[in-house]
Amino acid sequence: MATNRSQRLRKKLCVDEFQELGFELNLDFVEGLDDKAIDAFLDAFLKEAMEANGLGYVGGDDYGLVCLQKRGSVSEEQRVAVESWLKGRSELKSVEASPLLDVWYPDKPINSKN
């Protein structure tokens, strides 16, 4: 593909200065947790960790991708806040939050401007 793209095309493709960052989550629930407890945890997670930080979550109850609710990139501070919130929860045995990555093209490196 051509590397000399117009600003409009770069924005549509979410590349270069329009790159959008997010991170992946892997959650491991404690053994024996019933469905009601998991649902209550997920409700609290979406309200207290995601919506409170202007973030959106796409995925299942144990794995997903976190990105902004609008166009743009998740900051390292937001990533740390979500990870800290999750690590403080008794429903989880372990939490893995990936480093920030390009949400549209995960194999591409992160631009230094982000």
Secondary structure, DSSP 8 states (H G I E B T S, - for coil): --S---HHHHHHHT-GGG--EEEEEEEEE-TT--HHHHHHHHHHIIIIIIGGGTEEEEE-SSEEEEEESSSS---HHHHHHHHHHHHT-TTEEEEEE---EESS-TTS---TT-
